[in-house]
Amino acid sequence: MSKQLKKYAFKPGQSGNPAGRPKGSRNKLAETFLADVYAEWEIGGKQAIKKMAKDRSADFCRMVASLMPKELKVNENPFADLSDSELQAFIDLCRVMAEGTAPEDEADAPGLPTDADNTARNLGEDPAILWRGSLRSS
């Protein structure tokens, strides 16, 4: 920049329009515009969608696609964070729920509550302090 123009240049932090745009003026325009659009939508929006879907199906499909999220996160394996024993306990629990049967050996399913655990909970006691085999029915 030349020496002559340097004296006219804006200083750091200085605006070229000190009065500036009044706060909220742009927002008022947008709010008014959206209110007008919404008022018209309330009157004939549903009919416009039906007409567009019927008469201009390609444009309708494009419009619907433009409303879809650009990225869709899909967790391909929701069980990835489970340990082998947690996964086995979950599988056994699903079997119990589906078949209404308990696993052959409850030691194979460490995450499942035992009869003693359920009985202790019903009695209001901590199942951890009870001997697991004492309350089991044979």
N, C-alpha and C positions, 0 to 999 in steps of 0.2 A: 504494500500500500504506500502511496506517495506521501510525502510530508504534508502536502496541502490537504489531502483527504483525511489524514490521520486525526486532525483536530475535530472532524465531524463524525468520526466513528463512535459507536456506542461503547461506553466504558463497561467493564465487567459488572453484571448485576443491574444494568440500566436498561429500561424498556424503551422501545421506539414510540410507544403509545402509552404514556403514563396514565391516562384516564382508562384505557383498555376497554374491553367488552364488559358490559355489566354482568355481574355474577348471576348465573342461572338463566341468562337470556337464551342460550342455545338449548338448555334443558326445557324451557317453556315451549319452544317450538316443537321439540320432539314429543313432549307430553301431549300437546294439543293435537298434533298429527296422529299419534297413536290412539288418542281418545276418539277422534273422528273415524279412524279406520275400524276401531272396535264397535262403534255405534253402527256402522254399515254392516259389519260382520254379524252383529246380532240380528239385523233385519233379514239378510239374505245369504249368509255364509254357507249354511248347510246346503241350500239349493245350488249355490255356485260350485261346491265340491261335487255334488251329484252330476251336474251338467258337464263339468270338466272331465270327470271319470267316464261319462258316456260318450261325449263328443270328441274329446282330445285325450285318449287313453295314454299315449306316449308321454305327453306333457304331464299328465297326472302321475305317472310312474316316476318321472324325473323329479317332480315336486316332492313326492313321498321319499324318494331316495335322498334328496337334499336335506330332509329333516332327520334322517338317521344319523347316529353318532359316527364320526369318522373312524374311531378306533373302538373295537369291542374286545375287552379283555376276557379271555377264556382261560380258566384254570383247568388244564387238561388232566391233572391228577390231584384231586383234593386230598388224597391220602399220602402224599409225598412226605409230609412231615411226621408221620406216625412211625414209631419203632415197630419191629416185627411182632413183639409181644402185644403192643397196643392194637395192631392190625388184626392179630389172631383173636384177641378179646372182642373186637368189633364184629368179626365174622361170626364168632360163637354167639354173640348177643343177637345178631340178625337171625341166626338159626333158631334160637330160643323163641324169638318173637314170631317168626314165620311158622314154625312147627309146633310151638308150645311145648317143646321138650328141652331138658337141660343137657349139657354136654356129658359124655360118658364119664370123664374124669374132670372134676372142677379145677384140679391143679393145672390142667392144660389151658384154662381160661382165667388167668389171674385178675382180670379186670371185672369179672362178673361177681355180683353179690351172691353169697351162699345163703342157704336156709337160715343158718345161725345169724348171719348179718341182718337178714330181714326180721327175724324174731327179735333180735336185740333192739333194732330200731323201733319195732312195735312196742317193746317194753320200755322204751326211752333210755336204753343203755348204749354204751359205746361198744360196737362189735369187736373192736380191737382188743378189748380186755377179756373177752370171752374165749374159751377154748372152742375152736371151730367145730370139732366133732361132737361136742357134748349135747348140742341141741338139734343135731340132724336126725331126721326120721329115717328109719331103716326100711 
